[in-house]
Amino acid sequence: MNAVSPLASRRHDSATERWSRMPVIRTGDDYISSLKGRGTRLFLFGELIDEPADHPMIRPSINALRATYDLAIDDPELATAHSPLIDAPVNRFLHMPESPQDLVMKNRMQRRLGQLTGTCFQRCTGLDTLSVLHSITWDIDEKHGTGYHQRYLAFLKEAQRHNVLIAAGMTDPKGDRSKRPFEQSDQDMFLHVSGRNDDGIFVRGVKAHMTGGWNQHWICVMPTMNLSEHDKDYAVVGMIPGDAEGITYIYGRQSSDTRSMEGGSIDQGNAEYGGQEVWVYFDDVFIPHEHVLMDGEYEFAQDMVARFTAYHRASYVCKTGLGDVMTGAAATIADYNGVDKVSHIKDKLVEMVHLNETIFSSGIASSHEAKPLASGIYMNDAMLSNVCKHNVTRFPYEIARLAQDLAGGIVATMPSEKDLDNEEAGAIIRRFLKGRDDIPTEDRMRILRLIENMTLGRNAVGYLTESMHGAGSPQAQRIQILRGMDVESKKWHARKLAGIKQA
């Protein structure tokens, strides 16, 4: 094990002290206020940002999370649930599934938020992390007599009372993929325990492209893969405040992201909402024992990852909300162009809906087929969850292609909003970029920019690339499908019907 660096002498606050600094959040405005003045270290374009919550490139991702709070107020039946832990209603993103219906309602909420924001609203990973920890901490305690599950429940109660956000820190940089974590020349390629004292542990390493990482109040660090006995220091799960000493954030770039800094609202396509990914460096960051939920129990890492994917791959029904927006944008531009009644236009819209609903059907089916685990929590059917996510790696790309087809080449060649605002150039644009006479040119430009935003621009990250690689790239789902497809049973049924004698 590596020795603790001199930085480990920084503040070693207890779990109680950490919760005492956390806000109690009720509204979206409360949430935005809770992010300010935290004193975090975040780099963007090579500079430390004094107040990230006010930065125009970062604010759209914060707005997307704000929507998760606002929906709980506007539609409590959909976005809240009663928690038996604190005997009070809580945001559904903090509620543990006690039945298949809880998971079904989660999926419906995720689709609704996709419709409202048109982007990744960055809260699903936290819910799915909390869900898997319920059963994993229970199972570790059953084998080793540890006290992780009670620590977990104590944390969850406070998280529900404060209504805070938890980011999932799972993906490590990995370095040389041919080597195990303990074999890496740079031991920090996988986050690991770097030292200990009487009050807790220290961790060092990086978690990569963390969804909404800076926007959250807590980060849960956890293993990214199956581990061996030699990897015990990497078998660690812990809860860390987002403003803990020793954390450095580096903001990830997205296509066309600087349009948010140009002024105006047309060229952004979706000026209100966006996603966020950050790299997070943990430099001997302290975790008190009360917030350590795995420490060396390497044999549970693979189960944890597998259960996380069962939850999280079903969570990708959120992309059907974005698919609804994409289909609506394609239908709108066809309407504005005056071709909404043309048969091949309608047929392409039908195909978009068919693909989108195929995603949703497999995801929500995995929730209906959920089964209880030993801890009492319910988990999505793993086969159907992986089928859902595998569909997501393909279908949004075809939906996006059809939307671009209906939009026309202008979706990638349109003049800028500043040209529209110019007296001379704007007059030409307003005259010749018109579709139907009764539709303002600006409205046509806005819907085209939305299609560009979701298929080529900033929110293509959430709708396309994230659909491909989030919760595991396509081959990861095929591996899980292979493990669960039970070919021998299928062969038995085939032989029986064919009249072949079987032992």
C-alpha positions as CSV (number, residue, x, y, z in Angstrom):
1,M,0.0,0.0,0.0
2,N,1.2,3.5,-0.8
3,A,2.2,5.7,2.1
4,V,-0.1,8.7,2.9
5,S,1.2,11.9,1.4
6,P,1.6,15.1,3.4
7,L,-1.8,16.2,2.1
8,A,-3.4,13.6,4.3
9,S,-3.0,15.9,7.2
10,R,-5.9,18.0,5.9
11,R,-9.3,18.1,7.7
12,H,-10.5,14.7,8.9
13,D,-14.1,15.7,9.6
14,S,-16.6,13.1,10.8
15,A,-19.8,12.0,9.0
16,T,-21.8,14.2,11.4
17,E,-19.7,17.2,10.6
18,R,-20.0,16.6,6.9
19,W,-23.8,16.4,7.1
20,S,-23.9,19.6,9.2
21,R,-22.5,21.5,6.2
22,M,-25.1,20.1,3.8
23,P,-28.1,22.1,2.8
24,V,-31.7,21.0,3.0
25,I,-33.1,21.4,-0.5
26,R,-36.8,21.8,-1.4
27,T,-37.0,23.6,-4.7
28,G,-34.9,24.0,-7.8
29,D,-33.9,27.4,-6.7
30,D,-32.7,25.9,-3.4
31,Y,-30.6,23.5,-5.4
32,I,-28.9,26.2,-7.5
33,S,-28.1,28.2,-4.3
34,S,-26.6,25.1,-2.7
35,L,-23.9,24.9,-5.4
36,K,-22.6,28.4,-4.8
37,G,-19.7,29.3,-2.5
38,R,-18.4,25.8,-2.1
39,G,-14.8,26.7,-2.8
40,T,-14.2,23.8,-5.2
41,R,-11.3,23.6,-7.7
42,L,-12.6,23.2,-11.2
43,F,-10.6,23.8,-14.4
44,L,-12.2,24.9,-17.6
45,F,-10.2,26.0,-20.6
46,G,-7.0,25.9,-18.5
47,E,-8.3,28.2,-15.9
48,L,-9.6,27.8,-12.4
49,I,-13.3,28.9,-12.3
50,D,-14.1,31.1,-9.3
51,E,-17.9,30.3,-9.3
52,P,-18.7,27.4,-11.6
53,A,-22.5,27.7,-10.9
54,D,-22.6,31.1,-12.7
55,H,-20.5,30.0,-15.7
56,P,-22.6,30.1,-19.0
57,M,-21.1,26.9,-20.2
58,I,-21.9,25.0,-17.0
59,R,-25.3,26.5,-16.1
60,P,-27.3,24.5,-18.6
61,S,-26.2,21.3,-16.9
62,I,-27.3,22.7,-13.6
63,N,-30.6,23.7,-15.0
64,A,-31.2,20.0,-16.1
65,L,-30.7,18.9,-12.5
66,R,-32.9,21.7,-11.3
67,A,-35.7,20.1,-13.3
68,T,-35.5,17.0,-11.2
69,Y,-36.4,19.1,-8.1
70,D,-39.1,21.1,-9.9
71,L,-40.8,17.9,-11.3
72,A,-41.2,16.6,-7.7
73,I,-43.2,19.7,-6.9
74,D,-45.2,19.9,-10.1
75,D,-46.0,16.1,-10.3
76,P,-45.4,14.5,-6.9
77,E,-47.3,11.3,-7.9
78,L,-44.7,10.7,-10.6
79,A,-41.5,12.1,-9.1
80,T,-41.9,11.4,-5.3
81,A,-42.4,8.3,-3.2
82,H,-43.0,7.5,0.5
83,S,-39.8,6.5,2.3
84,P,-40.3,4.1,5.2
85,L,-36.8,5.1,6.4
86,I,-37.8,8.6,7.4
87,D,-41.6,8.1,7.1
88,A,-42.0,11.0,4.7
89,P,-42.3,11.6,0.9
90,V,-38.9,11.9,-0.8
91,N,-37.7,12.6,-4.3
92,R,-38.0,9.4,-6.3
93,F,-34.3,9.7,-7.2
94,L,-33.6,9.0,-3.5
95,H,-36.2,6.2,-3.1
96,M,-35.1,2.6,-3.0
97,P,-37.3,0.3,-5.1
98,E,-39.5,-1.8,-2.8
99,S,-41.5,-3.3,-5.7
100,P,-41.5,-3.7,-9.5
101,Q,-44.0,-0.8,-9.6
102,D,-41.4,1.5,-8.0
103,L,-39.0,0.7,-10.9
104,V,-41.8,1.2,-13.4
105,M,-42.5,4.7,-12.0
106,K,-38.8,5.5,-12.1
107,N,-38.8,4.7,-15.8
108,R,-41.8,6.9,-16.4
109,M,-40.2,9.7,-14.5
110,Q,-37.0,9.3,-16.5
111,R,-38.9,9.5,-19.8
112,R,-40.7,12.6,-18.6
113,L,-37.5,14.4,-17.6
114,G,-36.0,13.5,-21.0
115,Q,-39.0,15.2,-22.6
116,L,-38.7,18.3,-20.4
117,T,-35.0,18.8,-20.8
118,G,-33.9,17.2,-24.1
119,T,-30.6,16.2,-22.5
120,C,-29.0,14.0,-19.8
121,F,-30.4,15.3,-16.5
122,Q,-27.5,13.5,-14.6
123,R,-29.3,12.0,-11.7
124,C,-29.9,8.4,-12.7
125,T,-26.4,7.2,-11.9
126,G,-26.8,8.3,-8.3
127,L,-30.1,6.5,-7.8
128,D,-28.7,3.3,-9.4
129,T,-25.6,3.5,-7.2
130,L,-27.7,3.9,-4.1
131,S,-29.9,1.0,-5.2
132,V,-27.1,-1.5,-5.8
133,L,-25.4,-0.5,-2.5
134,H,-28.5,-1.6,-0.6
135,S,-28.0,-5.2,-1.6
136,I,-24.2,-5.3,-1.8
137,T,-23.6,-3.9,1.7
138,W,-26.1,-6.5,3.0
139,D,-24.4,-9.3,1.2
140,I,-20.9,-8.3,2.4
141,D,-22.2,-8.1,6.0
142,E,-23.7,-11.5,5.7
143,K,-20.4,-13.0,4.7
144,H,-17.9,-11.0,6.8
145,G,-19.9,-9.7,9.7
146,T,-19.1,-6.1,8.8
147,G,-21.4,-3.1,9.5
148,Y,-21.7,-1.6,6.1
149,H,-25.4,-2.0,5.6
150,Q,-26.3,0.1,8.7
151,R,-23.8,2.7,7.6
152,Y,-25.5,2.8,4.2
153,L,-28.9,3.2,5.8
154,A,-27.7,6.0,8.0
155,F,-26.3,7.8,5.0
156,L,-29.4,7.2,2.9
157,K,-31.6,8.6,5.7
158,E,-29.6,11.8,5.7
159,A,-29.5,12.0,2.0
160,Q,-33.3,11.8,1.9
161,R,-33.8,14.4,4.7
162,H,-31.5,16.8,2.9
163,N,-32.7,15.9,-0.6
164,V,-29.2,16.0,-2.0
165,L,-27.6,14.6,-5.2
166,I,-25.1,11.8,-5.4
167,A,-22.7,11.3,-8.3
168,A,-21.4,7.9,-9.4
169,G,-17.6,7.7,-9.5
170,M,-17.2,4.3,-11.2
171,T,-15.0,4.6,-14.4
172,D,-11.2,4.6,-13.9
173,P,-8.7,5.6,-16.5
174,K,-7.5,2.0,-16.6
175,G,-4.1,2.6,-18.2
176,D,-2.7,-0.5,-19.8
177,R,-5.9,-2.6,-20.4
178,S,-3.8,-5.8,-20.5
179,K,-2.9,-5.4,-16.9
180,R,-4.8,-5.8,-13.6
181,P,-5.1,-2.7,-11.3
182,F,-2.2,-3.9,-9.1
183,E,0.0,-4.5,-12.1
184,Q,-0.2,-0.9,-13.5
185,S,3.1,1.1,-13.6
186,D,1.1,4.0,-12.2
187,Q,-0.9,2.7,-9.3
188,D,-3.3,5.7,-9.5
189,M,-4.7,4.5,-12.8
190,F,-7.4,2.9,-10.6
191,L,-8.7,4.7,-7.6
192,H,-7.4,2.9,-4.4
193,V,-6.9,3.2,-0.7
194,S,-3.7,5.2,-0.2
195,G,-3.6,5.3,3.6
196,R,-5.4,4.9,6.8
197,N,-5.7,6.5,10.3
198,D,-7.9,5.8,13.3
199,D,-10.8,7.8,11.8
200,G,-11.0,6.5,8.3
201,I,-9.2,5.9,5.0
202,F,-7.7,8.0,2.2
203,V,-8.2,7.4,-1.5
204,R,-6.2,8.5,-4.5
205,G,-6.8,8.3,-8.2
206,V,-9.1,9.6,-10.9
207,K,-12.7,8.9,-11.9
208,A,-13.2,9.7,-15.6
209,H,-16.1,11.4,-17.5
210,M,-18.3,11.5,-14.4
211,T,-21.8,12.4,-15.3
212,G,-22.8,15.7,-13.6
213,G,-19.9,15.3,-11.3
214,W,-19.4,18.9,-10.2
215,N,-23.2,19.5,-9.9
216,Q,-23.7,16.9,-7.2
217,H,-23.3,17.3,-3.4
218,W,-21.7,13.8,-2.9
219,I,-19.6,11.5,-4.9
220,C,-19.8,7.7,-4.4
221,V,-16.5,6.1,-5.5
222,M,-16.6,2.4,-6.3
223,P,-14.8,-0.3,-8.3
224,T,-15.2,-0.3,-12.1
225,M,-14.5,-4.0,-12.7
226,N,-14.0,-7.5,-11.2
227,L,-11.0,-7.6,-8.8
228,S,-8.6,-10.2,-7.5
229,E,-7.1,-10.8,-4.1
230,H,-4.1,-8.7,-5.2
231,D,-6.4,-5.8,-5.9
232,K,-7.8,-5.4,-2.3
233,D,-6.7,-1.7,-2.1
234,Y,-8.9,-1.0,-5.1
235,A,-11.9,-2.7,-3.6
236,V,-13.3,0.4,-2.0
237,V,-16.7,2.1,-1.9
238,G,-17.1,5.4,-0.1
239,M,-19.2,8.6,0.1
240,I,-17.3,11.9,-0.4
241,P,-18.6,15.4,-0.3
242,G,-18.2,17.2,-3.6
243,D,-16.3,20.0,-1.9
244,A,-13.9,17.7,0.0
245,E,-10.3,18.8,0.3
246,G,-8.0,17.1,-2.2
247,I,-10.6,17.0,-5.1
248,T,-9.8,18.6,-8.4
249,Y,-12.3,18.8,-11.3
250,I,-11.5,19.1,-15.0
251,Y,-14.4,20.0,-17.1
252,G,-15.1,17.9,-20.2
253,R,-15.7,19.6,-23.6
254,Q,-18.7,19.0,-25.8
255,S,-19.5,19.8,-29.4
256,S,-20.4,23.4,-30.0
257,D,-20.2,24.1,-26.2
258,T,-18.8,27.6,-26.6
259,R,-22.1,28.7,-28.3
260,S,-23.4,29.1,-24.8
261,M,-20.8,31.9,-24.4
262,E,-21.7,33.8,-27.6
263,G,-25.0,35.4,-26.4
264,G,-28.4,34.9,-27.9
265,S,-30.4,31.7,-27.7
266,I,-31.0,30.4,-31.3
267,D,-27.7,29.0,-32.2
268,Q,-27.5,26.9,-29.0
269,G,-30.5,24.9,-30.1
270,N,-31.4,24.1,-26.5
271,A,-30.2,27.2,-24.6
272,E,-31.8,26.1,-21.3
273,Y,-30.5,22.6,-20.7
274,G,-27.3,20.6,-21.3
275,G,-25.3,17.7,-19.9
276,Q,-22.0,17.6,-18.0
277,E,-19.0,15.2,-17.7
278,V,-16.0,15.9,-15.6
279,W,-12.7,14.2,-14.7
280,V,-12.3,14.1,-11.0
281,Y,-8.9,13.7,-9.3
282,F,-8.8,12.5,-5.7
283,D,-5.5,13.4,-4.1
284,D,-5.4,11.5,-0.8
285,V,-9.1,12.4,0.0
286,F,-10.3,11.4,3.4
287,I,-13.4,9.2,4.0
288,P,-14.5,8.7,7.6
289,H,-15.3,5.1,8.6
290,E,-19.0,5.9,8.8
291,H,-19.0,6.6,5.0
292,V,-16.9,3.6,4.0
293,L,-19.1,0.9,2.5
294,M,-16.5,-1.6,1.1
295,D,-12.9,-1.9,2.1
296,G,-11.0,-4.8,0.7
297,E,-13.9,-7.2,0.0
298,Y,-12.7,-7.7,-3.6
299,E,-14.9,-10.7,-4.3
300,F,-18.0,-8.5,-4.3
301,A,-16.7,-6.0,-7.0
302,Q,-18.0,-8.0,-9.9
303,D,-21.4,-8.5,-8.4
304,M,-21.6,-4.8,-7.6
305,V,-20.8,-3.9,-11.2
306,A,-23.3,-6.5,-12.6
307,R,-26.1,-5.3,-10.4
308,F,-25.4,-1.6,-11.2
309,T,-25.7,-2.4,-14.9
310,A,-29.0,-4.2,-14.3
311,Y,-30.4,-1.0,-12.8
312,H,-28.6,1.5,-15.0
313,R,-29.0,-0.1,-18.4
314,A,-32.8,0.0,-17.8
315,S,-32.4,3.6,-16.8
316,Y,-31.6,4.4,-20.4
317,V,-35.3,4.6,-21.1
318,C,-34.5,8.2,-20.4
319,K,-33.4,8.4,-24.0
320,T,-37.0,7.8,-25.1
321,G,-37.8,11.2,-23.7
322,L,-35.1,12.7,-25.9
323,G,-36.5,10.5,-28.7
324,D,-39.9,12.1,-28.2
325,V,-38.3,15.5,-28.6
326,M,-36.3,14.4,-31.6
327,T,-39.5,13.0,-33.3
328,G,-41.4,16.2,-32.4
329,A,-38.6,18.4,-33.9
330,A,-38.6,16.3,-37.1
331,A,-42.4,16.5,-37.4
332,T,-42.3,20.2,-36.7
333,I,-39.7,21.0,-39.4
334,A,-41.8,18.9,-41.9
335,D,-44.8,21.0,-40.9
336,Y,-42.9,24.3,-41.3
337,N,-41.7,23.1,-44.7
338,G,-45.2,22.3,-45.8
339,V,-44.6,18.6,-46.4
340,D,-46.2,17.1,-43.3
341,K,-48.9,15.3,-45.3
342,V,-46.4,13.6,-47.7
343,S,-46.6,9.8,-47.3
344,H,-42.8,9.1,-47.0
345,I,-42.5,11.9,-44.4
346,K,-45.2,10.2,-42.3
347,D,-43.6,6.8,-42.8
348,K,-40.3,8.1,-41.5
349,L,-42.0,9.6,-38.4
350,V,-43.7,6.2,-37.8
351,E,-40.2,4.5,-38.0
352,M,-38.9,7.0,-35.4
353,V,-41.7,6.3,-33.0
354,H,-41.4,2.5,-33.6
355,L,-37.7,2.6,-32.7
356,N,-38.3,4.8,-29.7
357,E,-41.1,2.7,-28.2
358,T,-39.0,-0.5,-28.8
359,I,-36.4,1.0,-26.4
360,F,-39.1,1.9,-23.9
361,S,-40.8,-1.5,-24.0
362,S,-37.7,-3.5,-23.2
363,G,-36.7,-1.1,-20.4
364,I,-40.1,-1.0,-18.7
365,A,-40.5,-4.8,-19.2
366,S,-37.3,-5.2,-17.2
367,S,-38.9,-3.2,-14.4
368,H,-42.1,-5.2,-14.4
369,E,-40.1,-8.4,-14.3
370,A,-38.0,-7.2,-11.3
371,K,-37.3,-9.7,-8.5
372,P,-36.4,-9.1,-4.8
373,L,-32.8,-9.5,-3.5
374,A,-31.8,-10.8,-0.1
375,S,-31.7,-7.3,1.4
376,G,-35.4,-6.8,0.4
377,I,-34.8,-4.4,-2.5
378,Y,-36.0,-5.1,-6.1
379,M,-33.7,-5.3,-9.1
380,N,-34.5,-5.1,-12.8
381,D,-34.5,-8.3,-14.9
382,A,-30.9,-8.3,-16.1
383,M,-31.6,-9.8,-19.5
384,L,-34.2,-7.3,-20.4
385,S,-32.2,-4.4,-19.0
386,N,-29.3,-5.4,-21.2
387,V,-31.5,-5.7,-24.2
388,C,-32.9,-2.2,-23.5
389,K,-29.4,-0.7,-23.4
390,H,-28.3,-2.6,-26.4
391,N,-31.2,-1.1,-28.3
392,V,-30.1,2.3,-27.1
393,T,-26.7,1.8,-28.6
394,R,-28.3,1.6,-32.0
395,F,-31.8,3.1,-32.3
396,P,-31.1,6.8,-31.4
397,Y,-28.6,6.9,-34.2
398,E,-31.2,5.9,-36.7
399,I,-33.8,8.3,-35.1
400,A,-31.2,11.1,-35.5
401,R,-30.5,10.1,-39.1
402,L,-34.1,10.3,-39.9
403,A,-34.5,13.7,-38.2
404,Q,-31.5,15.0,-40.3
405,D,-33.1,13.5,-43.4
406,L,-36.4,15.4,-42.7
407,A,-34.5,18.6,-41.8
408,G,-32.5,18.8,-44.9
409,G,-28.9,20.0,-45.5
410,I,-29.7,23.4,-44.0
411,V,-29.4,21.8,-40.5
412,A,-25.6,21.9,-41.0
413,T,-25.2,25.1,-43.1
414,M,-27.5,27.7,-41.6
415,P,-26.2,31.2,-41.0
416,S,-25.7,32.4,-37.4
417,E,-28.1,34.3,-35.1
418,K,-25.8,37.3,-35.3
419,D,-26.3,37.3,-39.1
420,L,-30.0,37.2,-38.5
421,D,-29.7,40.2,-36.2
422,N,-27.7,42.2,-38.8
423,E,-29.9,44.6,-40.6
424,E,-28.6,43.8,-44.1
425,A,-27.9,40.1,-43.8
426,G,-30.9,39.5,-41.6
427,A,-33.3,40.9,-44.3
428,I,-31.9,38.4,-46.8
429,I,-32.1,35.5,-44.3
430,R,-35.6,36.3,-43.2
431,R,-36.7,36.4,-46.9
432,F,-35.0,33.3,-48.2
433,L,-34.8,31.0,-45.2
434,K,-38.6,31.0,-45.0
435,G,-40.7,27.8,-45.4
436,R,-44.4,28.3,-45.2
437,D,-45.6,31.9,-45.4
438,D,-47.3,31.7,-42.0
439,I,-44.3,30.5,-40.1
440,P,-41.7,33.1,-39.0
441,T,-38.2,32.4,-40.3
442,E,-36.9,32.6,-36.8
443,D,-39.1,29.7,-35.7
444,R,-37.9,27.6,-38.5
445,M,-34.3,28.4,-37.6
446,R,-34.9,27.5,-33.9
447,I,-36.3,24.1,-34.7
448,L,-33.4,23.4,-37.1
449,R,-30.9,24.4,-34.4
450,L,-32.6,22.0,-32.0
451,I,-32.2,19.1,-34.4
452,E,-28.5,20.2,-34.9
453,N,-28.1,20.4,-31.1
454,M,-29.3,16.9,-30.6
455,T,-27.7,15.2,-33.6
456,L,-24.4,17.1,-34.0
457,G,-24.0,19.6,-31.2
458,R,-23.9,19.7,-27.4
459,N,-26.8,17.4,-26.6
460,A,-25.7,14.9,-29.2
461,V,-23.3,13.9,-26.4
462,G,-26.3,12.8,-24.2
463,Y,-28.4,11.5,-27.0
464,L,-25.9,9.6,-29.2
465,T,-22.4,9.1,-27.7
466,E,-23.7,8.5,-24.2
467,S,-26.3,6.1,-25.7
468,M,-23.3,4.2,-27.2
469,H,-20.9,4.1,-24.3
470,G,-22.8,5.1,-21.1
471,A,-23.4,2.1,-18.7
472,G,-21.0,0.1,-20.9
473,S,-20.3,-0.1,-24.6
474,P,-22.2,-2.5,-26.8
475,Q,-20.0,-5.5,-26.3
476,A,-20.6,-5.2,-22.5
477,Q,-24.3,-5.8,-23.1
478,R,-23.6,-8.7,-25.5
479,I,-21.4,-10.4,-22.8
480,Q,-24.2,-10.1,-20.3
481,I,-26.8,-11.4,-22.8
482,L,-24.5,-14.3,-23.6
483,R,-24.2,-15.2,-19.9
484,G,-27.9,-15.2,-19.4
485,M,-29.4,-16.5,-22.7
486,D,-29.5,-20.2,-21.6
487,V,-28.9,-21.8,-25.0
488,E,-29.0,-25.3,-23.6
489,S,-32.6,-24.9,-22.6
490,K,-33.5,-23.5,-26.0
491,K,-31.8,-26.5,-27.7
492,W,-33.7,-28.9,-25.5
493,H,-37.1,-27.4,-26.6
494,A,-36.0,-27.5,-30.2
495,R,-34.9,-31.2,-30.0
496,K,-38.1,-32.1,-28.2
497,L,-40.3,-30.6,-30.9
498,A,-38.2,-32.2,-33.6
499,G,-38.9,-35.6,-32.2
500,I,-35.2,-36.2,-31.1
501,K,-34.9,-38.5,-28.1
502,Q,-33.2,-36.8,-25.2
503,A,-31.6,-38.2,-22.0
